[in-house]
Amino acid sequence: MEARRPNDRAWRLESEADCELWFHAEISNVVLAAWNHYPRVTQSSQIKPPRENSISEEVDSMYCVKDGQTETVLTIGEMKRNLIQRMYWQAGNISRSSSQEKLSKELRG
């Protein structure tokens, strides 16, 4: 099945919930449309990632494929806002800001 571009919408990204709504409407729903046959991808929100040992934190979104009893996590997402400081990234010199350098390493990870 061919995925189509969503309708143009105006977005106000002032909270993590706004960012989650944008992501699901503009990114996730479009990508998931391409996965409507096997293997079926399941999306979950505000859920603890599957682990052998229990953790208290929840992630904002998780995408999994289940084959029989085995569930494979494809990706886990955590929404953040106001993390990128544009002046450092556009200048090509994020090393002048330790928070931006740390963010860069996390994004590449």
Secondary structure, 3 states (H helix, E strand, C coil): CCCCCCCCCCCCCCCHHHHHHHHHHHHHHHHHHCCCCCCCEEEEEEECCCCCCCCCCCEEEEEEEEECCEEEEEEEECCCCCCCCHHHHHHCCHHHCHHHHHHHHHHHC
